[in-house]
């Protein structure tokens, strides 16, 4: 169990000048050829998404009136509700249109053939348990509020903007992490690809 403080995040301008990306975490850390990556995008204008061949992408709407995505010429996918999610291939041609002003979106990328990602956003009100299987990794991002995580005698506290990273890749047994707090979380579970 490791805390990734918000101060460790890196915010960079997009090459096409249409927004910003704040990278929260990636594995391996600092590697261009990541297994997985989690970030928050601030979309300021219409335009194409960058292409990431061999990657599966999950996008969750966090703030704003929403976006419409044209993915490889298929019928547009429209996200207008907070925490709505869409999944698409990283090599797809994706054009984005803002519905009414800028948005913030949570993005998870997982390298196909190496790792599978499951992503969910949810409120935290009181207590919940995370059950991790051997071989898994979890990234828990605190969108709002705070959380206290407990694994046996080890305890960590995370405020909004921080992430909790759980690594069970070398664990011989399943683990159970207790979370307490109040706010909103995005949970990304990374499992070995079949």
C-alpha positions in Angstrom: 0.0 0.0 0.0 1.5 3.3 -1.1 0.2 6.9 -1.1 0.7 9.0 -4.3 0.4 12.6 -3.2 -1.3 15.1 -5.6 2.1 17.0 -5.6 3.6 14.1 -7.5 1.2 14.6 -10.5 2.4 16.2 -13.7 0.2 18.6 -15.7 1.1 19.0 -19.4 -0.5 20.9 -22.3 -1.7 18.9 -25.2 0.3 19.0 -28.4 -2.8 20.2 -30.3 -3.4 22.9 -27.7 -6.9 21.6 -27.0 -6.5 20.9 -23.3 -4.4 19.6 -20.4 -3.5 16.2 -19.0 -2.6 15.6 -15.4 -0.9 12.2 -15.1 -1.7 10.6 -11.7 0.3 7.3 -12.1 1.7 4.9 -14.6 3.4 1.5 -14.5 6.3 1.3 -15.0 6.8 4.8 -13.5 8.3 7.1 -16.0 8.3 4.6 -18.9 7.0 5.7 -22.3 5.9 2.1 -23.0 3.6 1.8 -20.0 1.5 -1.2 -19.0 -1.2 1.1 -17.6 -1.6 4.8 -17.0 -4.2 6.9 -15.2 -4.8 10.6 -15.8 -7.3 13.5 -15.7 -7.9 15.4 -18.9 -9.2 18.9 -19.1 -10.8 19.2 -22.6 -11.1 22.9 -23.7 -11.9 22.6 -27.4 -13.2 20.2 -30.0 -10.6 18.1 -31.8 -9.1 14.6 -32.3 -7.7 12.4 -29.5 -4.2 11.2 -29.6 -3.7 7.7 -30.9 -2.3 4.9 -28.6 -1.9 1.7 -30.6 -2.3 -1.5 -28.6 -4.1 0.2 -25.7 -7.6 -0.1 -24.3 -9.0 3.2 -23.0 -11.6 4.0 -20.4 -13.0 7.5 -20.1 -15.3 8.7 -17.3 -16.9 12.2 -17.4 -16.1 14.1 -14.1 -17.2 17.7 -14.7 -18.8 19.8 -17.4 -21.9 19.5 -19.7 -20.4 16.6 -21.5 -18.8 15.4 -24.7 -19.7 13.6 -27.9 -17.2 11.1 -29.4 -17.0 9.9 -32.9 -15.1 6.6 -32.8 -13.9 5.2 -36.1 -17.0 6.7 -37.9 -19.5 4.8 -35.7 -22.6 6.5 -34.2 -21.5 9.2 -31.8 -21.1 8.3 -28.1 -22.6 11.0 -25.9 -21.6 11.4 -22.3 -23.6 14.0 -20.4 -24.0 12.6 -16.9 -21.3 12.7 -14.2 -19.5 9.3 -14.0 -20.8 8.1 -17.4 -18.1 5.9 -19.0 -17.0 4.9 -22.4 -14.4 2.3 -23.5 -12.6 2.3 -26.9 -9.4 1.1 -28.6 -6.4 3.4 -28.4 -5.7 3.0 -32.1 -9.2 4.2 -33.0 -9.7 7.5 -34.7 -11.6 9.6 -32.1 -13.0 13.0 -32.7 -14.4 14.9 -29.6 -17.0 17.6 -29.5 -17.8 19.6 -26.4 -21.5 19.9 -25.7 -21.4 23.2 -23.9 -18.0 24.2 -22.6 -14.9 22.5 -21.1 -15.0 19.2 -19.3 -12.8 17.2 -17.0 -12.5 13.4 -17.6 -10.8 10.5 -15.9 -8.8 8.4 -18.2 -7.3 4.9 -17.8 -5.2 3.2 -20.4 -4.3 -0.5 -20.3 -1.8 -2.2 -22.6 -3.7 -4.9 -24.5 -2.2 -8.4 -23.9 -0.4 -7.2 -20.7 -3.2 -6.0 -18.4 -6.9 -5.6 -18.1 -8.5 -2.6 -16.5 -11.9 -2.2 -14.7 -12.8 1.3 -13.8 -15.6 2.7 -11.6 -16.4 6.0 -10.0 -18.5 6.0 -6.8 -19.2 7.9 -3.6 -17.5 7.0 -0.4 -19.8 7.5 2.7 -18.4 5.6 5.7 -16.7 2.3 5.2 -16.1 -0.1 2.3 -13.7 -3.0 1.6 -11.5 -3.6 -1.4 -10.8 -7.3 -2.1 -7.6 -7.7 -4.1 -6.7 -11.0 -5.7 -3.0 -12.2 -6.1 -1.6 -10.6 -9.3 -3.7 -7.5 -9.2 -2.9 -3.8 -8.8 -5.4 -1.2 -7.7 -5.3 2.6 -8.1 -7.8 4.5 -5.9 -8.1 8.2 -6.7 -9.7 10.5 -4.2 -11.8 12.9 -6.3 -13.3 14.7 -3.4 -13.2 14.4 0.4 -10.7 12.1 2.1 -10.1 8.5 2.9 -8.3 6.4 5.5 -7.0 3.0 4.3 -6.1 0.1 6.6 -4.2 -3.1 5.8 -3.6 -4.9 9.0 -1.5 -2.6 11.2 -0.6 -0.3 8.3 -2.7 2.9 7.8 -2.6 5.7 5.2 -4.6 8.9 4.9 -5.4 10.4 1.5 -6.9 13.8 0.7 -8.6 15.0 -2.5 -6.2 14.8 -5.4 -4.1 11.9 -4.0 -4.1 8.3 -5.0 -3.7 5.0 -3.1 -1.8 2.3 -4.9 -2.2 -1.3 -3.9 0.2 -3.9 -5.4 -0.7 -7.5 -5.0 1.4 -8.8 -8.0 3.6 -10.9 -5.7 1.1 -11.6 -3.0 0.6 -15.3 -2.2 -3.0 -14.7 -1.0 -5.9 -12.4 -1.6 -5.9 -9.1 0.4 -8.6 -7.0 2.1 -8.1 -3.3 2.4 -10.5 -1.3 4.6 -11.4 2.2 3.4 -13.2 4.8 5.6 -14.0 8.4 4.8 -16.3 10.7 2.9 -16.2 11.9 -0.7 -15.9 10.5 -4.1 -13.5 7.9 -5.5 -12.4 6.5 -8.9 -11.2 2.8 -8.5 -9.1 1.2 -11.2 -8.4 -2.5 -10.9 -5.6 -3.9 -13.1 -5.5 -7.7 -13.6 -3.1 -9.7 -15.7 -4.4 -10.3 -19.2 -5.5 -13.8 -20.0 
